[in-house]
Amino acid sequence: TMAIDSGYLEQHEEIYHNVIREGNTLGIYNYFIVPDGDPRAVLPLLQQHDDCAFILMLAGEQITDALIDQCREIKNVLFSVRLDKKAASVCAALRRGHLLYAVHRGYSQRDLEAITGGQWLEEALPLHPTFAFLFPKPHCPEQVRKTVYQYIISVRAGQEYPVIPMDFYEDQLLIDRIISDDGCSVMFDAHGNIYTNSGIRSEAHLNLFQTPLKEILRRL
């Protein structure tokens, strides 16, 4: 997962190309992208890597008619819409544009009852997403994360809802373990610093812009 600053991308686009190429050599072909500002700034980068799949994690106000029009011909990008006040109108526009999309929301300990009680799914279902992602907020307790993931697994097994619920991190690890036998899921902020459950690590040897991805993964 990468957060991308549009200004930094404009000045250092080759860095991002190199990161994706290096990821490919490591067997990484699926990327969650969190752009700031206008998401159209990242589209040329993603289009040049058409052997990869990219999930754009966006707030409702970032998704415009212009963005939808531009993405109709881009086959390797999936929108994920944050569950906020604009989600309903944005998802309706994506359906009119015949685009595949997901929804997402973060959670902490105080959200546990709403999630395991099914309220978040009831909120998501009227939006007709293909996937519904949950991700833990910083410092979310490990036991809460485990409880949420067990709930997600049980919902998928029950097959009662016309949506595929997924845990942002745990399911990435599950898929990676199937492929490589050694699961790893990492996120980098817009400055290249690695994000962990305990917070941001800003050491140079873990910075995506200063250290090769393979070396960072080896150090984890």
C-alpha positions as CSV (number, residue, x, y, z in Angstrom):
1,T,0.0,0.0,0.0
2,M,1.3,3.4,-0.9
3,A,0.1,6.9,-0.1
4,I,1.1,9.2,-3.0
5,D,1.6,13.0,-2.8
6,S,0.8,14.4,-6.2
7,G,3.4,17.1,-6.0
8,Y,6.2,14.6,-5.1
9,L,4.9,12.3,-7.9
10,E,5.2,15.1,-10.4
11,Q,8.8,15.7,-9.5
12,H,9.9,12.1,-8.9
13,E,7.7,9.9,-11.0
14,E,10.5,7.5,-11.8
15,I,10.9,6.6,-8.2
16,Y,7.3,5.2,-8.2
17,H,7.9,3.3,-11.4
18,N,11.0,1.7,-9.9
19,V,9.1,0.7,-6.8
20,I,6.4,-1.0,-8.8
21,R,9.0,-2.7,-11.1
22,E,10.9,-3.9,-8.0
23,G,7.6,-5.2,-6.5
24,N,7.0,-7.1,-9.7
25,T,10.3,-8.9,-9.4
26,L,9.2,-9.9,-5.9
27,G,5.9,-11.2,-7.1
28,I,3.9,-8.2,-6.1
29,Y,1.2,-7.3,-8.6
30,N,-1.6,-5.8,-6.4
31,Y,-1.3,-2.4,-4.9
32,F,-3.5,-0.2,-2.8
33,I,-2.9,3.4,-3.6
34,V,-4.0,6.3,-1.4
35,P,-3.6,9.6,-3.4
36,D,-3.9,13.0,-2.0
37,G,-5.7,15.7,-3.9
38,D,-6.9,14.9,-7.4
39,P,-6.6,11.2,-8.1
40,R,-6.2,11.8,-11.8
41,A,-2.6,12.8,-11.1
42,V,-1.7,9.1,-10.4
43,L,-3.5,7.6,-13.4
44,P,-0.7,7.9,-16.0
45,L,1.6,6.0,-13.5
46,L,-0.9,3.2,-13.1
47,Q,-1.7,2.9,-16.8
48,Q,2.0,2.2,-17.6
49,H,1.9,-0.9,-15.4
50,D,-1.0,-2.7,-17.0
51,D,0.2,-6.1,-15.7
52,C,-0.7,-4.9,-12.1
53,A,-4.0,-4.3,-10.4
54,F,-4.4,-1.1,-8.4
55,I,-7.1,-0.3,-5.8
56,L,-7.6,3.5,-5.4
57,M,-8.6,4.3,-1.8
58,L,-10.6,7.5,-2.1
59,A,-12.9,9.8,-0.1
60,G,-16.2,10.8,-1.7
61,E,-15.1,14.3,-2.6
62,Q,-12.2,13.0,-4.6
63,I,-14.4,11.1,-7.0
64,T,-15.6,13.4,-9.8
65,D,-17.4,12.9,-13.1
66,A,-14.1,13.8,-14.8
67,L,-12.3,11.0,-12.9
68,I,-15.1,8.5,-13.7
69,D,-15.0,9.4,-17.4
70,Q,-11.2,9.0,-17.5
71,C,-11.2,5.6,-15.8
72,R,-13.8,4.0,-18.0
73,E,-11.0,2.8,-20.4
74,I,-8.5,1.9,-17.6
75,K,-8.9,-1.8,-16.9
76,N,-6.5,-2.3,-14.0
77,V,-8.0,0.2,-11.5
78,L,-10.6,-0.5,-8.9
79,F,-12.2,2.3,-6.8
80,S,-12.7,1.9,-3.1
81,V,-15.0,4.6,-1.7
82,R,-14.7,5.6,1.9
83,L,-18.0,5.2,3.8
84,D,-18.8,8.8,4.4
85,K,-21.6,11.2,3.7
86,K,-20.9,11.3,-0.1
87,A,-20.6,7.6,-0.5
88,A,-24.1,7.0,-1.7
89,S,-24.1,9.5,-4.5
90,V,-20.6,8.6,-5.6
91,C,-21.4,4.9,-5.7
92,A,-24.5,5.7,-7.8
93,A,-22.3,7.6,-10.2
94,L,-19.8,4.7,-10.4
95,R,-22.7,2.3,-11.2
96,R,-23.9,4.6,-14.0
97,G,-20.4,4.6,-15.3
98,H,-20.3,0.8,-15.2
99,L,-17.2,0.7,-13.0
100,L,-16.3,-1.9,-10.5
101,Y,-15.9,-0.5,-7.0
102,A,-15.6,-1.3,-3.3
103,V,-16.2,0.6,-0.1
104,H,-14.0,0.9,3.0
105,R,-13.9,2.2,6.5
106,G,-11.4,2.1,9.4
107,Y,-12.2,0.8,12.8
108,S,-11.0,1.0,16.4
109,Q,-12.1,-0.7,19.6
110,R,-15.1,1.6,19.9
111,D,-16.4,0.3,16.5
112,L,-16.3,-3.3,17.4
113,E,-19.9,-3.7,18.4
114,A,-21.2,-1.9,15.2
115,I,-19.0,-4.2,13.0
116,T,-19.7,-7.6,14.7
117,G,-23.4,-6.6,15.0
118,G,-23.6,-6.2,11.3
119,Q,-24.4,-2.5,11.2
120,W,-21.5,-1.6,9.0
121,L,-22.6,-4.2,6.4
122,E,-26.1,-2.8,6.5
123,E,-24.6,0.6,5.8
124,A,-22.6,-0.7,2.9
125,L,-25.2,-3.0,1.2
126,P,-27.4,-0.2,-0.3
127,L,-24.3,1.1,-2.1
128,H,-24.0,-2.2,-4.0
129,P,-20.2,-2.6,-3.8
130,T,-18.4,-5.7,-4.9
131,F,-16.1,-5.7,-1.9
132,A,-16.3,-4.1,1.6
133,F,-12.9,-3.5,3.2
134,L,-12.2,-2.9,6.9
135,F,-8.9,-1.8,8.1
136,P,-7.7,-1.2,11.7
137,K,-6.8,2.3,12.7
138,P,-3.4,3.0,14.4
139,H,-3.0,1.5,17.8
140,C,-6.1,-0.7,17.4
141,P,-5.6,-3.6,20.0
142,E,-4.6,-7.0,18.6
143,Q,-7.5,-8.7,20.2
144,V,-10.0,-6.3,18.5
145,R,-8.3,-7.0,15.1
146,K,-8.6,-10.8,15.7
147,T,-12.2,-10.5,16.6
148,V,-13.1,-8.4,13.6
149,Y,-11.3,-10.8,11.2
150,Q,-13.0,-13.8,12.7
151,Y,-16.3,-12.0,12.1
152,I,-15.3,-11.3,8.5
153,I,-14.5,-15.0,7.9
154,S,-17.8,-16.1,9.4
155,V,-19.7,-13.6,7.1
156,R,-17.9,-14.9,4.0
157,A,-18.6,-18.5,5.0
158,G,-22.3,-17.8,5.6
159,Q,-22.7,-16.3,2.1
160,E,-25.7,-14.4,3.2
161,Y,-24.7,-11.0,1.7
162,P,-24.2,-10.0,-2.0
163,V,-20.8,-8.4,-1.1
164,I,-17.4,-9.8,-0.3
165,P,-16.2,-8.5,3.1
166,M,-12.4,-8.3,3.5
167,D,-9.9,-7.3,6.1
168,F,-7.5,-4.9,4.6
169,Y,-4.4,-6.4,6.1
170,E,-5.3,-9.9,7.2
171,D,-6.6,-11.0,3.9
172,Q,-3.6,-9.5,2.0
173,L,-1.5,-11.7,4.3
174,L,-3.6,-14.7,3.7
175,I,-3.4,-14.3,-0.1
176,D,0.4,-13.7,0.1
177,R,0.9,-16.8,2.2
178,I,-0.9,-18.8,-0.4
179,I,1.4,-17.4,-3.1
180,S,4.7,-17.2,-1.3
181,D,4.4,-19.2,1.9
182,D,5.7,-16.1,3.8
183,G,3.0,-13.5,4.1
184,C,3.9,-9.8,4.2
185,S,1.7,-6.7,4.0
186,V,3.2,-3.2,4.3
187,M,2.0,0.4,3.9
188,F,4.1,3.4,3.2
189,D,3.0,7.0,3.8
190,A,3.5,9.8,1.3
191,H,7.0,10.5,2.5
192,G,8.1,6.8,2.0
193,N,8.0,6.0,5.7
194,I,6.7,2.6,6.6
195,Y,3.5,2.2,8.6
196,T,3.1,-0.4,11.3
197,N,0.4,-1.1,13.8
198,S,2.4,0.7,16.4
199,G,2.8,3.8,14.2
200,I,5.0,5.3,11.6
201,R,8.7,4.3,11.4
202,S,10.8,7.1,9.9
203,E,14.3,5.4,9.9
204,A,16.1,5.8,6.6
205,H,16.7,2.1,6.2
206,L,12.9,1.5,6.2
207,N,12.1,4.4,3.9
208,L,10.8,3.5,0.4
209,F,12.5,6.4,-1.3
210,Q,15.9,5.7,0.3
211,T,16.1,1.9,0.5
212,P,15.2,-0.8,-2.0
213,L,11.9,-2.5,-1.3
214,K,13.5,-6.0,-1.1
215,E,15.9,-4.7,1.6
216,I,13.0,-3.2,3.6
217,L,11.1,-6.4,3.5
218,R,14.1,-8.3,4.6
219,R,14.5,-6.1,7.7
220,L,10.9,-6.6,8.8
